[in-house]
């Protein structure tokens, strides 16, 4: 039902690492709510939780997250973070129970391997994940399987009315997906990510509102 078979890290391991780097951070028990607020305000988030995904897609364990409602977000993430060609599309993560609102002919797609048409009336609502042929490679997020990621998207929906976010792998072109807190932190520092979430630890770059 899931692919989160990679290594995970305890909060103590993450805190010890951050302290060893002299990083400035906050511990936020309300991390899904504050992260949803940051995404809704246009921030690009490095999201690190639990065991790393096994397979070809980032599924909410080692992900870069952004607001799918912002048309320019695809170009912004490609340029500032991913360092790849501007035409490369991004995929949506959607609450499983809301998937039919946004996509035609949708079936359960937990591993982001299936493509569906974006409903005509929703193409202007979530333009950053709508490909040029009006399709999207969808991840349906199940509350029972991915409770933390589901809660993040649900909080985003409570703020915006939209139960979809942009999700792409936590890496830059030519490098593997981050695995450890050190990998994530280094990627955060050298790219245009606004914020980094390592479990319940929140790091925010200067100039990014942290609520």
C-alpha positions as CSV (number, residue, x, y, z in Angstrom):
1,X,0.0,0.0,0.0
2,X,3.0,2.3,0.2
3,X,6.7,2.5,-0.8
4,X,8.2,4.2,2.3
5,X,10.8,1.5,2.8
6,X,13.9,3.7,3.0
7,X,15.7,4.9,6.0
8,X,14.0,7.2,8.5
9,X,15.5,9.5,11.1
10,X,14.5,10.2,14.7
11,X,13.8,13.8,15.9
12,X,16.9,13.5,18.1
13,X,19.1,12.6,15.1
14,X,17.7,15.5,13.2
15,X,18.1,18.0,16.1
16,X,21.7,16.8,16.7
17,X,22.5,17.3,13.0
18,X,20.9,20.8,12.9
19,X,22.8,21.8,16.1
20,X,26.1,20.5,14.6
21,X,25.6,22.8,11.6
22,X,24.5,25.8,13.8
23,X,21.2,25.9,11.9
24,X,18.4,28.3,13.0
25,X,15.2,26.3,13.3
26,X,11.9,26.1,15.2
27,X,10.2,23.0,16.5
28,X,6.6,23.1,15.4
29,X,4.1,20.4,16.6
30,X,1.7,22.1,14.2
31,X,4.0,21.5,11.3
32,X,1.3,20.5,8.8
33,X,-0.7,23.6,9.4
34,X,2.2,26.0,9.2
35,X,3.6,24.3,6.1
36,X,0.2,24.6,4.4
37,X,0.1,28.3,5.3
38,X,3.6,28.7,3.8
39,X,2.6,26.9,0.6
40,X,-0.5,29.0,0.3
41,X,1.6,32.2,0.6
42,X,3.7,31.1,-2.4
43,X,6.6,29.6,-0.6
44,X,8.5,26.6,-2.0
45,X,9.1,23.9,0.6
46,X,11.5,21.1,1.0
47,X,9.5,18.4,2.8
48,X,11.2,15.5,4.6
49,X,9.2,12.9,6.6
50,X,9.5,9.2,7.5
51,X,11.2,6.6,5.4
52,X,12.3,7.5,1.9
53,X,10.2,6.4,-1.0
54,X,11.3,3.3,-2.9
55,X,10.7,3.8,-6.6
56,X,10.7,6.5,-9.3
57,X,8.4,9.1,-7.7
58,X,8.5,11.4,-4.7
59,X,5.3,10.7,-2.7
60,X,5.5,13.0,0.3
61,X,8.5,11.6,2.1
62,X,11.3,13.4,0.2
63,X,9.3,16.1,-1.8
64,X,9.5,19.7,-2.9
65,X,6.1,21.2,-2.5
66,X,4.5,24.3,-3.9
67,X,1.1,25.9,-4.7
68,X,-0.5,24.4,-7.9
69,X,-2.8,27.4,-8.2
70,X,0.0,29.7,-9.2
71,X,0.4,29.5,-13.0
72,X,4.1,30.7,-12.9
73,X,5.0,28.2,-10.2
74,X,6.2,25.6,-12.7
75,X,8.7,28.0,-14.2
76,X,9.7,29.3,-10.7
77,X,10.5,25.9,-9.3
78,X,12.3,24.7,-12.5
79,X,14.5,27.8,-12.5
80,X,15.1,28.5,-8.8
81,X,15.2,24.9,-7.4
82,X,15.3,22.1,-9.9
83,X,17.7,23.8,-12.4
84,X,16.1,22.1,-15.3
85,X,14.4,22.9,-18.6
86,X,11.4,25.1,-18.3
87,X,9.1,22.8,-20.3
88,X,9.4,20.0,-17.7
89,X,6.0,19.5,-16.0
90,X,5.2,18.9,-12.3
91,X,2.7,16.5,-10.8
92,X,-0.1,16.9,-8.3
93,X,-0.8,15.3,-5.0
94,X,-4.5,15.3,-4.3
95,X,-6.7,14.1,-1.4
96,X,-7.9,10.7,-2.5
97,X,-11.5,11.6,-1.7
98,X,-11.3,14.8,-3.8
99,X,-9.6,13.4,-6.9
100,X,-12.7,13.2,-9.0
101,X,-13.3,16.9,-8.5
102,X,-10.2,17.7,-10.5
103,X,-9.5,14.8,-12.8
104,X,-11.5,12.8,-15.3
105,X,-11.8,9.1,-15.1
106,X,-9.7,9.0,-12.0
107,X,-8.9,5.7,-10.2
108,X,-6.7,5.2,-7.1
109,X,-3.2,6.2,-8.1
110,X,-1.0,6.2,-4.9
111,X,2.3,5.9,-6.7
112,X,2.0,8.7,-9.2
113,X,2.3,6.4,-12.2
114,X,-1.0,7.1,-13.9
115,X,-2.0,10.1,-16.1
116,X,-5.5,11.6,-16.2
117,X,-7.1,14.6,-17.9
118,X,-7.5,17.6,-15.8
119,X,-11.2,18.6,-15.9
120,X,-11.7,21.6,-18.1
121,X,-13.2,23.8,-15.4
122,X,-10.2,23.0,-13.1
123,X,-7.4,23.8,-15.6
124,X,-7.3,27.5,-14.5
125,X,-7.6,26.5,-10.8
126,X,-4.5,24.3,-10.8
127,X,-2.5,25.5,-13.8
128,X,1.0,24.7,-12.4
129,X,0.4,20.9,-12.6
130,X,-1.7,21.0,-15.9
131,X,0.5,19.8,-18.7
132,X,0.3,21.3,-22.2
133,X,-2.0,18.4,-23.3
134,X,-4.2,19.2,-20.2
135,X,-3.2,16.0,-18.5
136,X,-1.5,15.4,-15.1
137,X,0.3,12.4,-13.5
138,X,-1.6,12.1,-10.3
139,X,-0.8,10.9,-6.8
140,X,-4.0,10.2,-4.8
141,X,-3.2,10.6,-1.1
142,X,-4.9,8.2,1.3
143,X,-5.4,9.3,4.9
144,X,-4.9,5.8,6.2
145,X,-1.7,5.3,4.3
146,X,-0.1,8.7,4.4
147,X,-1.7,10.5,7.4
148,X,0.8,13.3,7.8
149,X,0.9,14.2,4.1
150,X,-2.9,13.9,3.8
151,X,-3.2,16.3,6.8
152,X,-0.9,18.8,5.1
153,X,-3.0,18.8,2.0
154,X,-6.2,18.9,4.0
155,X,-4.9,22.0,5.9
156,X,-4.0,23.6,2.5
157,X,-7.6,22.9,1.4
158,X,-9.0,24.5,4.6
159,X,-7.0,27.6,3.7
160,X,-7.5,27.8,0.0
161,X,-10.5,25.5,-0.9
162,X,-8.3,23.4,-3.1
163,X,-7.2,19.9,-2.1
164,X,-4.3,19.7,-4.5
165,X,-0.6,20.7,-4.2
166,X,2.4,20.6,-6.6
167,X,4.8,17.8,-5.7
168,X,8.2,17.1,-7.2
169,X,11.2,15.1,-6.1
170,X,13.5,16.6,-3.5
171,X,16.7,17.0,-5.7
172,X,18.2,19.1,-8.4
173,X,18.9,18.0,-12.0
174,X,21.6,15.4,-12.2
175,X,21.5,14.5,-8.5
176,X,19.7,11.7,-6.6
177,X,16.7,12.4,-4.4
178,X,17.8,13.5,-0.9
179,X,17.9,10.7,1.7
180,X,19.3,12.1,4.9
181,X,18.8,15.3,6.8
182,X,22.3,16.4,5.7
183,X,21.3,15.8,2.0
184,X,18.1,17.8,2.5
185,X,19.8,20.7,4.4
186,X,22.6,21.0,1.7
187,X,20.0,21.1,-1.1
188,X,18.0,23.7,0.9
189,X,21.1,25.9,1.2
190,X,22.2,25.8,-2.4
191,X,18.8,26.2,-4.1
192,X,15.9,28.6,-4.1
193,X,13.9,26.7,-1.6
194,X,12.2,29.1,0.9
195,X,11.7,26.7,3.7
196,X,12.8,23.2,4.9
197,X,10.7,20.9,7.0
198,X,12.6,18.0,8.7
199,X,9.8,16.1,10.5
200,X,8.6,18.8,13.0
201,X,11.6,21.1,12.6
202,X,11.1,24.2,10.4
203,X,13.8,26.2,8.8
204,X,12.9,29.4,7.0
205,X,15.3,31.6,4.9
206,X,15.5,35.3,5.6
207,X,12.7,37.1,4.0
208,X,10.3,34.1,4.1
209,X,7.3,34.6,6.4
210,X,7.2,31.8,9.0
211,X,3.9,32.5,10.7
